[in-house]
Amino acid sequence: QVSERAARFAREALDPPPVPEKRVAWAGGPIVTSDRREALLKLLVRKAAQGVALTADQQRALDNLSREGLTDDQQRALDAMGKENSAHPPRGEGPKRGEGKKKKKRGPPP
């Protein structure tokens, strides 16, 4: 058994396994990045189509968004969204928690 094992190791030592190739994360092709303005525009149009109210940050981004280069459908969707969200008070304003509600008195049941 020992001689078989020694023979096997002697054969493997003569023919070592190939060294694996190094992997490179970026091989030199074009790096694809997304356009922030386009991504924001898609998000806002999608929210408008769903009828979802915007957060304060999204509303601020909508107000600052440049309108040039938009299709008519995108323009209409963003205009409608701006009108809908202008009716809502900004975050942090409005009645405080529990204001305007009558508190039930706790006590023994009648």
N, C-alpha and C positions, 0 to 999 in steps of 0.2 A: 504493500500500500504506500509506503513512504517513497519508494522509487517512482511509482506512478505519479504521485503528487509532485515530486521534484521534477519529473519530466514535463508535466503540464506547466509548471511555473517557468521552466527553462524555455518552452515553446512561446509562452506569452511574453517573456522578456525580450525575445528576438523580434516579435511583431507587436509593438505596443498599439493600443487603440488610438484612433485619430484624435487630434486635439480639436475640441469643439470651436466653431467659428465664433468670434465675438459679435454680439448683437449691438447694433447702434439704434438708438431710439428714433433718430431722424436721419434718413439716408440722403437728404439733399433735395427732395421734391418741394413743391410749393406748400407753404403752411397755410391752411385754411382757417380764417378767423371770421367770426360773425360780425355783422355790422350792428352796433349797439342801437342805433336809431331805428333800423329796420326791425330788430327784435322787440324793442319797446312798442313800436307801432303795431306789430302783429298782436302783442299782448293786449294793448288797449282796444284794438278792433275786435278781438275775440271776446273780451269782457263786455263790450258794447253789444255784441250779438247775443250774448247770454243774458244781458240785462242785470249784470252784477255791478253793485256800487263800487266805486274806486276808493282806495285808501287815501289818506292825506298826501302821502308821498307820490302815489300814482297821479293824483289830481294835479299836484305841483309839476310833475313831469309832463303831463298833458298840456298845461298852460305854457310851459317853456318850449314845447315841441315846435320845430319849424314846420310850416305847412307846405313848403314848396316840394314838388315832385310827388305829391299824393294823387292817387286816382280819385275820381269823383265819389266812388263808393266809400273809400276810406275817409275822405273829407266829410261826407254826410254822417258816417258813423261817429267820427270824433266830435263833430259839431253837436250831434244829438247827445252824446255822452257828457259833453261839457255843460249842456243845459240841464240834464237830469241831475248831475252831481252838484250844481250850484244851489239847488233847493235844500240840500242837506247841510246842516251846520258843520263846520270843520271839527275834526277830532279834538276832544278836550273841552269843547264848548257845549252849551245846552244844559239841561237839568242834571243835577248831581244825582248820584245813586240814592234812591229812596225819597227824593223830593217829589212833591206832587201826589204822593200816594198816601192814603190814610192807613195808619197802622192799626191792626186789629189788637184789641185789648185781650190779653190772655188772662184767663181766670177760670173759675169753675164753670163747667158747662151749665147752661140754663135749664 
